[in-house]
Amino acid sequence: MEAEFGQWFIFGLFTVFIIGGGIGTATSRNLFHCALWLIISLFGVAGFFVLLAAPFLAAVQVLVYIGAIVVLIIFAIMLTRRLMGLREAPNSQWIYGLLGAIVTFGVIVLGLVLASTGSAPLLPSQPISQITGESLRDLGIALVDVNQYVVPFIVASLLLEAAMVGAIVIAREDE
Amino acid sequence: MLPLNAFLIVGALLFCIGMYAVLARRNAVAILMGIELMLNAVNINLVAFWRYLTPGTAATAEGLQVGMAGQSFAAFVFVVAAAEVAVGLALVISVYRNRRTVIAEDVDTLRY
């Protein structure tokens, strides 16, 4: 019972991080504050990964998302420096966007409720102690195993390569 | 133990917040941040399903193996997110250099 309460407490804490950071990102008028809210939200997602026994993904989340992507976004905000202090309002169709988001959320929750009524709540198929040690090694093997994900892995690296070259070409100053 | 639905609902909520940001923001960088939120919601779902359904086994050519589909997909989503944000911000900087604006509605040369 103690452990259960502890899990719910950690879950609620990270949920507050994720949702609060997300709302801040979506609604803050100052673009720089948006980026800072985004860091909080991404940190909450990293906490969820730890809670779900995926420590490698949690580390990658902090390194790649918070360390690289958000820093890149902040660089872009600073390079377009007239925007730093700009307070922008939502566009003219924001009310439809809000309605669409609420309706989408309602449909998803309705589907979840309909799919899970009558059955017991789905619980983890293995206790956490049985996967934590092995899961990183298994993930590494899965990504380079010929029978599993080596082709998507190589395609993903090619995609990243092409995207980086493309980004340099697009952002380069014309002579 | 936490039920699977708890994670799925948080994922759905985060996805909808990201969707609102994409639809309602005028600034192109803020729209990119909304897309990041949506990709993170997808990642939560992928890892949650991995944790709750598959970490035991997966059928491959050599019989049963430890299933890593969810975590592998999440790793690919990381790659796609990094590529997307790099190209997106390059476009934003290029547009800003040429037009002195990053408001998505003002960049409408292709519209008419």
Interface residues (C-beta under 8 A of the other chain):
Chain A: E4 Q7 W8 F11 T15 I18 I19 G22 I23 T25 A26 L31 C34 A35 L38 S41 L42 V45 F48 F49 L51 L52 A53 A54 F56 L57 V60 Q61 V64 Y65 A68 I69 L72 I73 F75 A76 I77 L79 T80 R82 L83 E88 A89 P90 N91 Q93 W94 Y96 G97 L98 G100 A101 I102 T104 F105 I108 V109 L112 S116 P121 L122 L123 P124 S125 Q126 I131 E134 S135 D138 L139 I141 A142 L143 N147 Q148 Y149 P152 F153 A156 S157 L159 L160 A162 A163 M164 G166 A167 I168 I170 A171 E173
Chain B: M1 L2 P3 L4 N5 A6 F7 L8 I9 V10 A12 L13 L14 F15 C16 I17 G18 M19 Y20 A21 V22 L23 A24 R25 R26 N27 V29 A30 L32 M33 G34 E36 L37 N40 N43 I44 V47 A48 W50 R51 Y52 L53 T54 P55 G56 T60 A61 E62 Q65 V66 M68 A69 Q71 S72 A74 A75 F76 F78 V79 V80 A81 A82 A83 E84 V85 A86 V87 L89 A90 L91 V92 I93 S94 Y96 R97 R100 V102 I103 E105
